Amino acid sequence: MNYSIIGFGAVGQALARAFARKNIDVTVASRRPPETLMQRARAIGPTVVPGTLQDA
């Protein structure tokens, strides 16, 4: 099963942290390119991967 979070604001980041604590892989996406989300996603954990809206 694949999980995605659309939106990487405060709520999206909180959700990503919850997934990371459970060691669950999750893709995060927003209107911005995935490269701009990479630093914040990696800061949350290795199971959080930025992607495009189409991928999510």
Secondary structure, 3 states (H helix, E strand, C coil): CCEEEECCCHHHHHHHHHHHHCCCCEEEECCCCHHHHHHHHHHHCCCEEECCCCCC
